[in-house]
Amino acid sequence: MQEQDIIELLLQRNEKGMDALLLHYGPLMRYIIAPILQNPQDQEDCLSEVAMRVWEKIEQFNQERGSWNAWLTAITRNPGFYGTESIQLWPVYRDISDGWASNGEVTGRVLYDKGGETFAAPYYSLDNQTFTSNSIFWGEQTSTDVFAAFSMPRQGENYRSYVAYPISEMQDGYIISSWVNYTHQRSWLQYPAMTAMEKRMTNSWNDAGAFMTVQDALQFYPTNEGVEMIK
């Protein structure tokens, strides 16, 4: 059976298309999955999940943007998975304690839109976490940081979240610099299984297998007239 025939069957929601997909392209998908999941049963479970993602996302395949093999490989490696997320917060009083002090608890929530409505919920957890990490640059270190752990529903749009915390000025002349490390789980292909927060605690690399971390900082200088953003 030719690739176009399989695509047409999948578009028609014909189960023969799924059978043909696994028969002709199962070896390719297994080849991609095998280095990540060592257990044969886990590999087969993952293969079934990836095949279902192909079934669900087949309308998104566009031959003008790339080949069928390339699209199928991308789906297998990164199937658009909504998994665990985490935010690691470095408040201004963590690194600039001479100028600023904590004046209350860290708060926040997650939000998303669906069907014209906005839904909001508290984080799964939002508190201090003490952890030990090992880096080739700094060796073994024990740290305590604020972490927010959460996940988002599969169906939705405009996913977003925020954290906020009150501070007190200890001494004039210091900037406000607050860092955020956001870790996103971009695939279910991982072994051993862990959450985004657990991964961030044990691995400081921004591109770490099934997880990706993006770092950013909100930095500004407070004045009597307001604030002056630092670019």
Beta strands, then each sheet from edge to edge (+ up, - down):
strand 1: 84-90
strand 2: 100-102
strand 3: 107-114
strand 4: 117-121
strand 5: 125-135
strand 6: 139-151
strand 7: 157-164
strand 8: 167-169
strand 9: 176-185
strand 10: 207-208
strand 11: 211-223
strand 12: 226-229
sheet 1: 5+ 6- 1+ 9- 11+ 10-
sheet 2: 5+ 6- 1+ 9- 11+ 12-
sheet 3: 2+ 8-
sheet 4: 4+ 3- 7+
end
